[in-house]
Amino acid sequence: MSKSTIYQIAEQVGVSASTVSRALSGNGYCGRRTKAKIMEAAKALNYAPDHAAKILKTRKTNKIIFAVPDICNPFYFDMINGINQVAEEYGYLLILYYTKHRLSEELKAIQNVKERVADGMIMVSFHFCEENISAINDLSAPVVLTNQYESPGGGDRFDYVYVDTFEGTKQGTKHLIGQGLKRIGFIGGSLSEQTGRQRFGGYREALLEAGLPYTEEHVIESDYTEKGGYLAAKRLLESNGRPHAIVAANDLMAIGVMHACEEAGLSIPEDMAVVGMDNLDVASRVHPKLTSVSLEQEDIGRRAAQILMDRLHGRAGYEKAVKIVPKLVVRQSSVRMH
């Protein structure tokens, strides 16, 4: 039998279409006996609610978007794992949206939420700025950022879960200073972006606190990829008063640094000590094993998804801003034998 409408069911049972709608959706009051008759008639008439119409009515898709700037970085695999654990528990499907590190793509992802492609979004960006933040604040759907951001005027409608990467690079740099190293270089992302500035800031503060000189020539901006780290390290190795240690703002760049050192015939950690950040699985598989700052990415994903679910289910009392503290994991690449 073909799909029937609520009007046919209403006619058969002898009630109004709105009563049938209330009984089938479970919203609003409908007497027990009437509801049983309606359900029986719906079954007999082979009634199947149209999914698109259901979304329009309930405005729910049971999907969430995870917007990421880079789908090649294993860092995000752990985050996806954390998000998915929570999403599956609530019966939500995760849509991965690749923003290619571009503001225009981030705005498209936000537009998708506005157009109800998904019920909410978790968003990673290296540069939250007035443009993407105001678009997020205009949404009626919940959004959780993975960076700390607060608009100057307040009134933000999003939540955030973030790891203190300033503290992360500071820990890594202090560890190298503790090894007796004084000339320490830094390879990070663009200093015009929020993430790049934070990671550089931790490195610089560690030098200042230790009374060590800051050398502009020993700071290279790159793009968080292995190739980016390799090319930046080649420039550092050719610089005046070559550094004896390098802090890289993520593990992929740190592995690129290690390749450049190997090519230049430098031994790690004897000639060059190296510290990365992210603590990816690969950090313990390279030789020598890489010292890295763990950013607890699976935990970030899990906690961001839990906040999103709390928002979607109208729960009060959850944390709107969650700070996760990074942890330094020391391996061979940074430990000098005294």
DRENZA-938505 format. One record per atom (N, C-alpha, C): x, y, z. Coordinates in steps of 0.05 Angstrom, whole numbers, padded with zeros to 5 digits, always signed. Example, Ala and Ser with C-alpha at 12.3 -4.5 7.8 and 13.67 -1.06 7.14 Angstrom:
2
+00264-00114+00156/+00246-00090+00156/+00264-00066+00156/+00257-00045+00142/+00273-00021+00143/+00258+00001+00157/
END
This chain:
338
+00017-00024+00000/+00000+00000+00000/+00018+00025+00000/+00009+00045-00014/+00025+00070-00016/+00025+00085+00011/+00044+00103+00013/+00046+00120+00037/+00021+00137+00039/+00009+00137+00063/-00016+00153+00066/-00010+00178+00081/-00030+00195+00083/-00026+00220+00097/-00041+00220+00123/-00034+00240+00140/-00048+00241+00167/-00078+00247+00163/-00085+00259+00140/-00113+00265+00135/-00130+00240+00131/-00119+00220+00117/-00133+00194+00114/-00136+00180+00141/-00115+00182+00157/-00117+00169+00184/-00138+00183+00200/-00139+00210+00199/-00159+00226+00214/-00187+00218+00206/-00191+00215+00179/-00218+00208+00169/-00226+00180+00179/-00208+00162+00178/-00214+00134+00186/-00221+00132+00216/-00206+00147+00233/-00210+00145+00262/-00232+00164+00271/-00237+00184+00255/-00258+00203+00262/-00248+00225+00281/-00223+00233+00277/-00212+00255+00294/-00200+00276+00275/-00191+00298+00286/-00179+00319+00269/-00150+00312+00262/-00141+00324+00240/-00113+00319+00231/-00093+00327+00252/-00099+00349+00267/-00080+00358+00288/-00078+00338+00310/-00100+00324+00316/-00099+00303+00337/-00081+00280+00328/-00083+00273+00302/-00067+00251+00291/-00037+00260+00292/-00032+00285+00285/-00005+00296+00285/+00007+00294+00313/-00009+00302+00333/+00001+00301+00361/+00007+00272+00370/-00010+00254+00362/-00007+00225+00370/+00018+00214+00357/+00023+00220+00331/+00046+00208+00317/+00072+00220+00325/+00072+00247+00331/+00097+00260+00339/+00103+00257+00368/+00083+00251+00384/+00087+00249+00413/+00088+00276+00427/+00082+00297+00411/+00082+00324+00423/+00053+00333+00428/+00048+00342+00452/+00021+00352+00459/+00004+00329+00469/-00020+00335+00479/-00037+00315+00492/-00054+00300+00471/-00056+00274+00476/-00075+00258+00461/-00083+00234+00479/-00109+00230+00482/-00119+00209+00500/-00108+00182+00492/-00105+00165+00513/-00092+00138+00509/-00106+00121+00488/-00133+00120+00491/-00149+00103+00473/-00149+00114+00444/-00151+00140+00443/-00151+00153+00416/-00124+00148+00403/-00103+00151+00418/-00075+00147+00408/-00072+00118+00397/-00082+00099+00413/-00080+00071+00405/-00094+00066+00378/-00118+00078+00375/-00133+00075+00350/-00118+00088+00326/-00107+00111+00332/-00092+00126+00311/-00068+00109+00302/-00053+00098+00322/-00029+00081+00315/-00037+00057+00299/-00060+00045+00306/-00070+00021+00292/-00076+00028+00263/-00090+00051+00260/-00098+00060+00233/-00073+00067+00216/-00054+00080+00229/-00029+00087+00215/-00014+00063+00205/-00014+00042+00221/-00001+00017+00214/-00016+00003+00191/-00043+00003+00193/-00059-00009+00172/-00056+00005+00146/-00053+00032+00147/-00050+00048+00123/-00021+00051+00114/-00003+00037+00127/+00025+00037+00120/+00037+00065+00120/+00030+00080+00141/+00039+00108+00143/+00069+00110+00150/+00084+00125+00134/+00112+00130+00141/+00116+00160+00139/+00125+00172+00161/+00129+00201+00160/+00152+00208+00141/+00148+00228+00126/+00168+00238+00107/+00191+00250+00123/+00216+00240+00119/+00239+00248+00136/+00244+00278+00133/+00243+00288+00109/+00248+00317+00105/+00228+00334+00119/+00202+00325+00118/+00181+00340+00131/+00185+00339+00161/+00195+00316+00171/+00200+00312+00200/+00221+00332+00209/+00242+00335+00192/+00264+00354+00200/+00253+00382+00201/+00236+00389+00181/+00224+00416+00181/+00208+00421+00206/+00193+00400+00214/+00175+00403+00237/+00191+00404+00263/+00209+00385+00266/+00224+00384+00292/+00249+00401+00291/+00258+00408+00266/+00282+00423+00262/+00306+00408+00272/+00305+00382+00272/+00328+00365+00281/+00338+00347+00259/+00364+00346+00255/+00376+00329+00235/+00391+00305+00248/+00397+00307+00273/+00413+00288+00287/+00441+00285+00275/+00451+00307+00265/+00478+00308+00254/+00492+00332+00266/+00519+00329+00270/+00535+00352+00278/+00559+00354+00260/+00568+00379+00256/+00591+00384+00238/+00616+00387+00255/+00639+00375+00246/+00665+00380+00258/+00681+00393+00236/+00687+00419+00239/+00702+00435+00219/+00731+00436+00227/+00748+00426+00208/+00777+00425+00214/+00793+00438+00191/+00816+00451+00197/+00831+00464+00177/+00849+00445+00160/+00854+00421+00171/+00873+00403+00158/+00865+00374+00162/+00859+00360+00141/+00851+00332+00144/+00874+00312+00142/+00899+00323+00138/+00922+00305+00136/+00937+00303+00163/+00931+00320+00182/+00945+00320+00208/+00932+00299+00226/+00947+00279+00235/+00936+00258+00253/+00925+00269+00279/+00933+00293+00286/+00923+00306+00311/+00892+00305+00312/+00880+00310+00288/+00850+00311+00287/+00837+00284+00288/+00853+00262+00282/+00841+00235+00283/+00833+00230+00312/+00850+00237+00331/+00844+00233+00360/+00820+00249+00369/+00818+00274+00358/+00795+00291+00365/+00770+00278+00355/+00771+00268+00330/+00747+00256+00318/+00738+00232+00335/+00758+00217+00344/+00752+00193+00361/+00737+00202+00386/+00747+00223+00399/+00734+00233+00423/+00706+00244+00418/+00702+00259+00396/+00676+00270+00389/+00657+00247+00384/+00666+00228+00368/+00649+00206+00359/+00639+00189+00382/+00656+00185+00402/+00647+00169+00425/+00622+00181+00437/+00621+00207+00440/+00598+00221+00452/+00575+00222+00432/+00581+00229+00407/+00560+00232+00386/+00544+00206+00383/+00559+00183+00382/+00546+00157+00378/+00527+00150+00402/+00537+00157+00425/+00521+00152+00450/+00494+00166+00448/+00493+00189+00435/+00468+00205+00433/+00454+00200+00406/+00464+00182+00390/+00452+00176+00364/+00456+00198+00343/+00479+00211+00345/+00485+00233+00325/+00506+00223+00305/+00503+00233+00281/+00522+00227+00259/+00541+00251+00257/+00567+00245+00253/+00587+00265+00252/+00594+00271+00223/+00592+00297+00215/+00600+00305+00187/+00626+00320+00190/+00646+00311+00174/+00672+00324+00175/+00673+00345+00153/+00680+00370+00160/+00680+00392+00141/+00709+00403+00140/+00721+00402+00117/+00749+00410+00113/+00750+00439+00105/+00761+00456+00122/+00761+00485+00116/+00786+00495+00102/+00806+00477+00098/+00830+00484+00083/+00845+00508+00094/+00841+00514+00120/+00855+00537+00133/+00847+00564+00120/+00822+00565+00110/+00813+00589+00096/+00788+00600+00109/+00788+00626+00113/+00765+00640+00125/+00740+00635+00109/+00742+00637+00082/+00719+00634+00064/+00706+00606+00068/+00722+00585+00072/+00711+00558+00077/+00699+00556+00105/+00711+00570+00124/+00699+00570+00152/+00672+00583+00151/+00669+00604+00136/+00643+00618+00134/+00623+00600+00120/+00632+00583+00101/+00614+00564+00088/+00604+00543+00108/+00622+00534+00125/+00615+00514+00145/+00594+00526+00164/+00597+00551+00172/+00578+00564+00190/+00551+00567+00175/+00552+00573+00149/+00528+00576+00133/+00513+00549+00132/+00527+00527+00131/+00515+00501+00131/+00499+00496+00156/+00509+00505+00178/+00495+00503+00204/+00470+00520+00203/+00473+00544+00192/+00450+00563+00189/+00428+00551+00172/+00436+00537+00151/+00417+00524+00133/+00407+00497+00143/+00413+00491+00168/+00403+00467+00181/+00412+00441+00169/+00437+00441+00158/+00449+00416+00148/+00455+00399+00173/+00461+00412+00195/+00467+00399+00221/+00455+00415+00244/+00453+00402+00267/+00441+00415+00291/+00461+00432+00306/+00487+00428+00301/+00507+00443+00316/+00534+00437+00304/+00555+00450+00315/+00582+00447+00304/+00604+00450+00325/+00625+00434+00321/+00650+00438+00336/+00670+00449+00315/+00683+00471+00322/+00700+00484+00301/+00728+00488+00310/+00747+00479+00294/+00776+00485+00298/+00783+00507+00278/+00797+00527+00288/+00808+00548+00270/+00833+00558+00282/+00853+00564+00264/+00878+00576+00274/+00874+00605+00279/+00852+00616+00268/+00848+00645+00271/+00819+00653+00273/+00809+00652+00298/+00782+00663+00302/+00785+00693+00302/+00768+00706+00287/+00770+00735+00283/+00741+00746+00283/+00739+00772+00280/+00713+00785+00282/+00693+00773+00261/+00704+00767+00237/+00686+00758+00216/+00673+00731+00221/+00690+00711+00228/+00678+00684+00233/+00663+00683+00260/+00673+00699+00279/+00660+00699+00306/+00632+00712+00304/+00629+00734+00289/+00603+00747+00287/+00583+00729+00272/+00593+00714+00252/+00576+00695+00238/+00567+00672+00257/+00585+00663+00274/+00577+00642+00294/+00557+00654+00314/+00562+00678+00323/+00543+00690+00343/+00515+00696+00331/+00513+00697+00304/+00487+00702+00291/+00471+00676+00289/+00484+00653+00294/+00469+00627+00292/+00451+00623+00315/+00429+00608+00310/+00412+00600+00332/+00421+00572+00342/+00437+00559+00326/+00447+00532+00334/+00472+00534+00351/+00477+00514+00369/+00500+00515+00386/+00526+00509+00371/+00548+00523+00379/+00574+00519+00368/+00594+00518+00391/+00613+00499+00390/+00635+00497+00410/+00661+00501+00395/+00677+00520+00404/+00703+00525+00392/+00724+00509+00406/+00747+00504+00393/+00769+00491+00407/+00792+00510+00412/+00786+00536+00413/+00805+00557+00421/+00790+00574+00441/+00806+00587+00458/+00794+00606+00476/+00789+00632+00461/+00765+00642+00462/+00758+00667+00449/+00736+00682+00464/+00741+00707+00469/+00720+00723+00481/+00718+00750+00467/+00695+00756+00456/+00692+00782+00442/+00695+00805+00462/+00707+00827+00453/+00711+00850+00470/+00686+00860+00484/+00663+00860+00469/+00638+00870+00480/+00623+00849+00496/+00633+00824+00497/+00619+00802+00511/+00595+00793+00494/+00577+00778+00507/+00552+00769+00494/+00556+00747+00474/+00578+00733+00476/+00583+00710+00457/+00563+00688+00463/+00554+00674+00441/+00534+00653+00444/+00546+00625+00442/+00572+00624+00437/+00585+00598+00434/+00599+00590+00461/+00607+00564+00462/+00623+00555+00485/+00651+00547+00473/+00670+00542+00491/+00696+00533+00480/+00710+00514+00500/+00725+00496+00488/+00743+00477+00502/+00770+00482+00490/+00790+00488+00506/+00816+00493+00494/+00838+00482+00511/+00861+00477+00498/+00885+00470+00513/+00903+00494+00512/+00917+00499+00534/+00934+00522+00536/+00960+00518+00522/+00961+00525+00496/+00985+00519+00480/+01008+00539+00487/+01001+00562+00497/+01021+00581+00507/+01037+00567+00529/+01023+00554+00547/+01035+00539+00569/+01051+00515+00558/+01041+00503+00536/+01054+00480+00523/+01082+00486+00513/+01084+00508+00496/+01111+00515+00485/+01129+00526+00507/+01116+00538+00528/+01132+00547+00550/+01145+00524+00565/+01129+00503+00570/+01140+00478+00583/+01162+00466+00567/+01158+00464+00540/+01179+00452+00523/+01205+00468+00523/+01202+00495+00522/+01226+00512+00522/+01240+00511+00549/+01225+00512+00571/+01237+00510+00597/+01252+00484+00601/+01242+00463+00590/+01255+00436+00592/+01282+00438+00578/+01284+00451+00555/+01310+00453+00540/+01329+00471+00556/+01318+00493+00568/+01335+00511+00584/+01346+00495+00608/+01330+00477+00619/+01339+00460+00641/+01361+00440+00633/+01363+00435+00607/+01385+00418+00597/+01411+00434+00593/+01410+00460+00601/+01434+00477+00599/+01437+00490+00571/+01415+00488+00555/+01417+00500+00528/+01409+00529+00529/+01424+00546+00515/+01418+00575+00515/+01409+00586+00488/+01419+00574+00466/+01410+00584+00440/+01388+00565+00430/+01364+00575+00433/+01340+00558+00426/+01324+00572+00404/+01319+00557+00382/+01303+00568+00360/+01274+00559+00363/+01257+00572+00347/+01229+00566+00347/+01218+00565+00319/+01203+00543+00312/+01190+00542+00287/+01160+00539+00292/+01144+00558+00283/+01115+00558+00289/+01099+00566+00265/+01073+00571+00270/+01055+00580+00249/+01056+00610+00246/+01038+00620+00230/+01038+00649+00224/+01033+00665+00249/+01049+00686+00254/+01046+00703+00278/+01022+00722+00275/+01011+00723+00251/+00987+00740+00247/+00962+00726+00256/+00964+00699+00262/+00941+00684+00271/+00942+00678+00301/+00919+00675+00312/+00916+00670+00341/+00933+00647+00351/+00930+00624+00338/+00945+00599+00346/+00975+00604+00344/+00984+00616+00322/+01013+00621+00319/+01024+00639+00340/+01009+00660+00347/+01018+00679+00368/+01020+00666+00395/+00999+00649+00402/+00999+00636+00428/+01023+00618+00432/+01029+00602+00412/+01051+00583+00415/+01078+00597+00415/+01081+00617+00399/+01106+00633+00400/+01108+00647+00427/+01086+00657+00438/+01086+00672+00463/+01097+00656+00486/+01091+00630+00488/+01101+00612+00509/+01131+00609+00507/+01141+00605+00483/+01170+00603+00478/+01184+00628+00487/+01174+00651+00478/+01187+00676+00484/+01187+00682+00515/+01165+00675+00528/+01164+00681+00557/+01183+00663+00572/+01187+00638+00563/+01206+00620+00577/+01235+00632+00575/+01241+00643+00551/+01268+00655+00547/+01271+00679+00566/+01250+00697+00566/+01251+00721+00583/+01255+00714+00612/+01239+00695+00622/+01240+00687+00650/+01268+00676+00658/+01281+00663+00638/+01308+00652+00644/+01330+00672+00639/+01322+00696+00629/+01342+00717+00624/+01359+00711+00599/+01348+00695+00581/+01363+00689+00556/+01355+00708+00534/+01374+00714+00516/+01368+00733+00495/+01348+00721+00474/+01332+00739+00463/+01313+00731+00442/+01325+00740+00416/+01328+00721+00397/+01340+00727+00371/+01319+00723+00350/+01312+00746+00336/+01291+00745+00316/+01297+00725+00293/+01323+00723+00287/+01332+00706+00265/+01327+00676+00271/+01324+00670+00297/+01320+00642+00305/+01290+00635+00307/+01272+00652+00298/+01243+00647+00297/+01234+00646+00268/+01224+00623+00260/+01215+00620+00232/+01185+00613+00231/+01170+00627+00215/+01141+00621+00211/+01138+00600+00189/+01121+00581+00194/+01116+00559+00175/+01087+00551+00175/+01081+00526+00167/+01052+00519+00162/+01043+00494+00176/+01056+00485+00197/+01047+00461+00212/+01049+00435+00197/+01063+00434+00175/+01067+00409+00161/+01096+00399+00164/+01100+00374+00157/+01127+00362+00159/+01146+00377+00140/+01137+00382+00115/+01153+00397+00096/+01159+00425+00105/+01139+00438+00118/+01143+00465+00129/+01164+00465+00150/+01164+00445+00167/+01185+00443+00189/+01212+00438+00177/+01213+00421+00156/+01239+00415+00143/+01251+00440+00130/+01235+00454+00115/+01245+00479+00101/+01253+00500+00121/+01237+00503+00142/+01244+00524+00163/+01270+00516+00177/+01273+00490+00183/+01297+00481+00197/+01322+00486+00180/+01320+00482+00154/+01342+00486+00136/+01351+00516+00137/+01332+00534+00140/+01338+00562+00142/+01352+00568+00169/+01342+00555+00190/+01353+00559+00217/+01382+00548+00218/+01387+00526+00205/+01414+00514+00206/+01434+00531+00191/+01424+00548+00173/+01443+00565+00158/+01445+00593+00172/+01430+00598+00193/+01430+00624+00206/+01455+00629+00222/+01461+00654+00228/+01484+00661+00245/+01481+00650+00273/+01502+00640+00284/+01501+00629+00311/+01479+00608+00313/+01479+00588+00295/+01459+00567+00294/+01450+00558+00322/+01424+00556+00326/+01415+00547+00353/+01423+00518+00359/+01424+00511+00385/+01431+00484+00393/+01406+00468+00400/+01383+00481+00398/+01357+00467+00404/+01335+00481+00388/+01314+00466+00381/+01291+00477+00367/+01266+00468+00380/+01248+00487+00386/+01221+00481+00394/+01203+00484+00370/+01189+00463+00363/+01170+00464+00340/+01142+00465+00351/+01124+00480+00338/+01097+00484+00348/+01079+00461+00343/+01088+00440+00329/+01073+00415+00328/+01092+00392+00320/+01083+00368+00323/+01100+00344+00318/+01108+00341+00289/+01089+00347+00271/+01096+00343+00242/+01120+00361+00235/+01119+00386+00244/+01142+00404+00239/+01167+00394+00252/+01164+00384+00277/+01188+00373+00292/+01201+00350+00276/+01184+00333+00263/+01195+00311+00248/+01210+00321+00223/+01199+00343+00211/+01212+00356+00189/+01239+00367+00198/+01241+00378+00222/+01266+00389+00233/+01286+00366+00236/+01277+00343+00246/+01295+00320+00250/+01306+00311+00223/+01290+00311+00202/+01300+00303+00175/+01321+00323+00165/+01316+00349+00169/+01336+00369+00160/+01362+00366+00175/+01360+00360+00201/+01385+00356+00218/+01400+00331+00208/+01386+00310+00202/+01398+00285+00192/+01413+00290+00166/+01399+00305+00148/+01411+00312+00122/+01437+00328+00125/+01437+00346+00146/+01460+00364+00151/+01482+00350+00167/+01477+00324+00173/+01497+00308+00188/+01498+00315+00217/+01477+00327+00228/+01476+00334+00256/+01462+00311+00272/+01473+00306+00295/+01463+00285+00312/+01443+00297+00332/+01420+00283+00336/+01400+00291+00355/+01401+00272+00379/+01403+00281+00404/+01402+00308+00413/+01430+00321+00417/+01452+00307+00411/+01478+00318+00417/+01484+00345+00403/+01478+00347+00377/+01483+00372+00363/+01459+00390+00363/+01435+00378+00363/+01410+00393+00363/+01389+00379+00379/+01379+00392+00400/+01357+00380+00416/+01331+00390+00403/+01311+00372+00402/+01286+00379+00389/+01262+00372+00407/+01243+00391+00408/+01218+00387+00423/+01194+00393+00404/+01174+00376+00404/+01150+00381+00388/+01126+00386+00405/+01103+00386+00393/+01078+00390+00408/+01055+00375+00394/+01039+00361+00409/+01016+00345+00401/+01017+00317+00412/+01042+00307+00416/+01047+00280+00425/+01032+00259+00408/+01035+00261+00382/+01023+00241+00364/+01036+00214+00368/+01022+00193+00359/+01033+00165+00361/+01061+00164+00348/+01065+00179+00326/+01090+00178+00311/+01113+00188+00328/+01108+00204+00348/+01130+00215+00365/+01146+00193+00379/+01133+00171+00385/+01147+00149+00398/+01157+00129+00378/+01152+00134+00352/+01162+00115+00331/+01185+00125+00315/+01191+00151+00316/+01214+00162+00302/+01239+00156+00318/+01263+00159+00305/+01288+00154+00319/+01305+00179+00317/+01315+00190+00339/+01308+00183+00367/+01279+00191+00373/+01267+00179+00393/+01239+00185+00400/+01237+00214+00408/+01215+00226+00399/+01211+00255+00401/+01198+00264+00428/+01212+00283+00441/+01200+00296+00465/+01177+00314+00454/+01154+00312+00467/+01131+00327+00456/+01112+00335+00479/+01097+00356+00474/+01077+00366+00493/+01050+00354+00486/+01039+00338+00504/+01013+00326+00498/+00991+00347+00502/+00974+00349+00481/+00952+00369+00482/+00925+00355+00488/+00926+00330+00495/+00901+00316+00504/+00879+00319+00484/+00885+00314+00458/+00865+00320+00437/+00840+00303+00438/+00842+00278+00447/+00818+00262+00449/+00799+00273+00470/+00812+00282+00492/+00796+00294+00514/+00782+00320+00504/+00797+00336+00488/+00785+00360+00477/+00759+00353+00461/+00762+00333+00444/+00740+00324+00427/+00716+00315+00444/+00722+00298+00464/+00701+00287+00481/+00686+00309+00496/+00702+00327+00507/+00689+00348+00524/+00674+00368+00507/+00684+00374+00483/+00670+00393+00465/+00644+00380+00456/+00644+00354+00450/+00620+00341+00441/+00599+00339+00464/+00609+00335+00488/+00590+00334+00511/+00576+00360+00516/+00592+00382+00513/+00580+00409+00516/+00559+00413+00494/+00565+00405+00470/+00547+00408+00448/+00521+00393+00453/+00524+00368+00463/+00500+00352+00469/+00484+00364+00491/+00497+00375+00512/+00483+00388+00534/+00467+00411+00523/+00479+00426+00505/+00464+00449+00493/+00441+00440+00476/+00445+00419+00460/+00424+00409+00442/+00400+00397+00458/+00406+00387+00482/+00385+00375+00498/+00375+00394+00520/+00383+00419+00518/+00372+00439+00536/+00380+00436+00565/+00403+00423+00570/+00412+00420+00598/+00426+00444+00608/+00421+00451+00632/+00435+00474+00645/+00458+00464+00662/+00475+00482+00671/+00495+00475+00691/+00521+00463+00680/+00524+00462+00653/+00549+00452+00642/+00570+00475+00642/+00596+00467+00639/+00617+00488+00637/+00617+00500+00609/+00617+00526+00607/+00617+00539+00581/+00645+00543+00570/+00664+00543+00588/+00692+00547+00581/+00709+00527+00595/+00722+00509+00581/+00738+00488+00593/+00767+00491+00584/+00785+00493+00604/+00814+00495+00598/+00827+00469+00605/+00842+00458+00586/+00857+00433+00590/+00887+00440+00591/+00900+00429+00611/+00928+00435+00615/+00946+00415+00600/+00965+00424+00584/+00982+00406+00569/+01003+00392+00587/+01014+00370+00578/+01034+00355+00594/+01058+00349+00577/+01082+00355+00587/+01106+00349+00572/+01113+00319+00575/+01118+00306+00552/+01127+00278+00552/+01156+00277+00542/+01174+00272+00561/+01203+00273+00554/+01213+00247+00542/+01226+00248+00519/+01238+00225+00506/+01266+00232+00498/+01279+00216+00481/+01308+00220+00476/+01316+00245+00461/+01298+00256+00444/+01306+00278+00425/+01315+00303+00439/+01310+00306+00465/+01317+00331+00478/+01335+00328+00502/+01343+00303+00509/+01358+00299+00534/+01388+00297+00528/+01402+00317+00537/+01432+00317+00533/+01445+00301+00556/+01465+00286+00549/+01480+00271+00569/+01502+00290+00579/+01500+00296+00605/+01519+00315+00616/+01545+00301+00624/
END
